[in-house]
Amino acid sequence: MMRLLFLLGALVAMLFAASLAIGPAEASFAKSLSSLLTDDGTPFTLVMREIRLPRALLAVMIGASLGLAGAAMQGYLRNPLAEPGLIGVSSSAALGAVLSLQTGFAAAFALALPLSALTAALVGVLLVLLLAGPRGASMTLILAGIAISAMAGALISLVLNLSPNPYAANEIVFWMMGSLADRSMLHVFLALPVMALGWILLGTLGRGLDALTLGEDAASSMGINLSRLRLSLVVGVSCVVGAGTAVAGAIGFVGLVVPHILRPFVGGRPSRLLWASALGGAALVLAADIAVRLIMPDRDLKLGVVMALIGAPLFLHLIFKTRKELS
């Protein structure tokens, strides 16, 4: 287990360094590192500190958040097809961002859009908890999340359908594709406290998720408070997914694919999979964001599009593998 974490950590470190060194402004890695650490009076220092560093940090934060949330959801539901967006938080956050763009509130100040998305995510998770009830079963939680997600998706479509401004509609569509371009340290500082709370909540679920592999009755007999476990899961997932969606838009498949890939290497134990998936998610998003800059640097290829192109084939493989195991 420690060897896997070390290898994943080394991979994240290498990809993080590559993310800092790759960009339109060509420079050696030594020059990039020097400009990041010391202000040499050139515009490249501004490029490193205000463009590349926030982008790399957000890639690590969002990737780790989605990987961790995906592993927690799959462990709680005991289903490898579960993913963080299942409880409707990402759709709620997207609705808040869409409304801020459509109404012009996003132009009021720099953080108007992510704050609107975070507020909508909070409202969404409160509705999910209200619909699921204090002692609702896993199926009730899923149904509540699907209902909130469907409602948020319908409202987003309604906003696009009734938008009188084609430029606003175009901006909404591009934002929903997901991207880390043009993000600043303000976005990092906004998302980090919310994500950190989510990381703490999800990181404490290991023992309970391991017990749940034996069933809910067995977990209860082992002293696991299932209501508290579910509340920590929902709030933790909401924090990390809501904050990630607020600052970068919709980025899918990370929480679905990464835990599935790493599960055989941890013996199938949910507690071991949590932090391995966090590192794996960070590596995957960093790699995808580097690919965005290398494949079509002049066409503004969106990170969410690249993740979908990577994740969809792996998702299909997961479906066929699951069918084969059940047959």
N, C-alpha and C positions, 0 to 999 in steps of 0.2 A: 504493500500500500504506500509506504513512504517513498519507495522508488518511483512509483507512478506519479505521485505528487511532485517529486523533484523533477522528473522529466517534463511534466506539464508546466511547471513553474519556469524551467529553463526555456521551454518553447515560447511561453508568454513573454519572457524577458527579451528573447531574440526578435520576436515579431514587434514588440514595443520599440526596440531600437531601430528596426527597419522602418517602422511607421514614422519615426522622427526624422529619418534620413531621406525619405522618398517624397518628392513633390515637384511642382513645376520649376521652383528655384533650385537648380542643380548645384550641389556642393558635396564634398566628401563627408564621411561620417564624422571625422575628427573636427572638421570645420563646423558641422551642425552642432556637435556636442559643445564645442567652445563657445559658439554664439548663444547656446541655450544657457550655459552656466555663467558667462560673463558678458556684460554689455560692451561690445566692441565699437559702438557708435555707428554701426551700419544698419540698413533696413532689415538685414537678414536676422538680426536679433529679434526684431519685432515679429518676423515671420515665424521664428521658432517658438517664441513665448506666447504669442497670441493666436496662432493658427494651428501649427503642428502639434504642440504640446496638449492643448485642450482636446483636439481631435483624438489623439492617442489615448489620453486619459479616459475620455468618454467611451471609446471602444472597449477598453478594459472593464470599466464600470458596468456598462450595459451588457456586455457579453457575460461577465461573471454573474450579474443579476439574473439574466434570463436562464443561464445554465443551472444556477442554484434553485431558482423557482421551479423550473421544469422537473428537476430531480425530486424536489419536495412534493410537487403535485402528483407525480407518478408513484412516489412512495405512499402517499396518503390514500390515493384512490386504488392503489395496487393494479395499475393499468399502464403499460408502456406507451399507450397512445394519448395519454393525458398531456396537456401543455399549459403554460401559464395563462394564456388568454381565455381559458375555459370558464373562468368566473366573471368575465365581462369587463375587467378593469381596463384593458388596452382599448377596447371599443369606447368606453366611457371617456377615457382621456382623449381619444381622438375626436370625440364629439365636442368636448370643451375647446380643443384647439380649433376645430372647424368653425365653431360659433364665434370665437375671437377673431378669426380671419375674415369671416363674412361681415361681421358688424363693424370692423375697422378698429376694434379694441387692441388688436395685435400691434397696430402702428402707434399706440399711445406711448409705450416705453418698451425698453429692450426685453424685459422679462414678462410682458403681458401674456404672450402666447403660452409659455410653459406653465405659468401660474394658473391660467385658465384650465389647462389640461390637468394639472394636479388637483385643482378644485373639483373638476368633473369626475376624476378618478375616485376621489374621496366620497362624493355623492353616490357613485356607482357601487362602491363596496358597502356603503351603509344600506343601500337598497337590497343588495344581495344578502347581507346578514339579516335584514328585516324579513325578507321573503323566506329564507331558509329556516328561520326560527332559532331559538337558543339551543334546542336539542335535535335539530334536523339531521337526518342521515346524509351520507355522502351523495346519494342520488338526488336528494332535495337541493343540496348545494349546487350540484351540476345543473339541474333544471333552472334554478334561480339565475345562475350565471349565464346560461344560454338565453334566457328570457331578456335579461338586461343587455346582453350583447346584441341580440336581434333588434331590440328597441333602439339602441344607440345607432346601429347600422342603418335602420330605417330612417332615423332622423337626419343622419349624415346625407343619405341619398335625397331626402326631402330638401335639405339646404342647397345641395348642388342643383337639384331640379328647378328650384324657384329662384336661384341666384340671378339677379339682373345684371351683374357685372361679370363678364367672361374672364377678366383678368383675375378677379378674386377666386372664381371657380378653378382656374388654371393653377393658381397658387395653392389652393386646397389639395388638388389632386397630386401635385408634386410633393407637398409636405407629407401626405399620407404614404408616399412610397418609401419614406425613411431615408435619412441621410445624416452624416456627421460633418458635412462641409459647412463652413462659415459659422461654426460654433466657437464660443469664447470661454474664458475662465469663469465668467458669470454663470454660464450654464452648468459648469462643473460644480461650482459652489452651491448652486440651487439644488442640484440633484443629489449631491453627496450625502448631506445629513439624512434625507429621506431614505436613500438606499441603505445607508449604514444601519438605520433602525430595522429595515427589512432583513439585512444580512444577519443581525443579531437574533432576531426572532426565528428566522429559518434555520440558523446554525444550531439552535438549541433543540431542534425537533428530532435529532438522530435516534435517541433511545426510544421515543414514542413510535417513530416510523418503523424501526426494527421490530418492535412488539406487534405492530399492526400486520406484519407479514403472517402472523399466526391467526389473524382474525380479530374483529372488534371485541368479542366476548373475552378472548384470551388476553388481549391487551388491557381490558378493564380489570381482569383478575390479577394482572401484574402491577396494578396501581397506576396505570396511565389514565389521566383525566382527559377523556376524548373531547369534551366540550372545549376545554382550554387548548388542547392540541389543534382543534379545528380553527379556533379563533386566532391563534398565533400564526397558523398557516395562511389564513385568508388575509389578515392584516399584513403579514410579511410579504406575501406575493403581491398584494396591492401596492405596497410601498415601492418595491423594486421595479415592478412592471409599469406602474403609473409614472414614476419619475423618469424611467427610460423612455417611455412613449412621449412624455411631455417635452423632453429636450431633443429627441431624435426622430420622432415619428414612429410609424409602425415597422418593426423589424421582426419578422416571424421565423419559425422553424428552429431557432437556436435551442429553446427549451425543450423541444421535442426530439431533435436529432442527437444532441450531445449526450444526454443521459443514456440513450439507447446504445450509442457507440461504446461508451465507457463501462456500461454495466457488467460485461463479461470479465473485465479486468479487476473488479472489486468483489467478485464472488456474489453479486446480486444483493449485497447488503445496502439498504437505503442510507444508513448513516455514513458509510464510506463513500457513497456516490455523491453526496451533497457537495463537498469541497472539490472533489475531482471534477464534477460537472461545472463548478464555478470557474476553475482554471481552464477547462476545455472550452467553455463558452467564450471566455476572454480571448483565447487563442483563435477561435473560429471567426469572431467578429473582427479582430485585428487583421487576420489574413484576408477576409472579404473586403475590408476597407482599403487595404493595400492594393488588392486586385482592381477595385474601382478606379484608383489613381493610375494604374498601369495600363488597363485595357483600353479605356476611352477617356483619356485625360481632358480632351477638349469638348466632350459631349455631356458632361455632368451626369454620368451614369449613377443611379441611385443605389445605395447600399441595400435597401429592402428588396430591390429587384434581383440583385446578385444573390442575396440570401435565399430568395425563393427559388432561383435557378439551381442552387446547391441543395437546398432542403427538399424540394419536391421529389426528385428521383430517389433520395434516401428514404423519404416517407413512403413512397410506393414500394421500395424494397422491404420496408418494415411491415407493410400490409401483407405482401405476399409471404413473407417469412412467418407472420402470425397465422395466416390461413393454413400454411403447410404444417405448423405445429399443432393446430386444432383438428386437422383432418386425420 
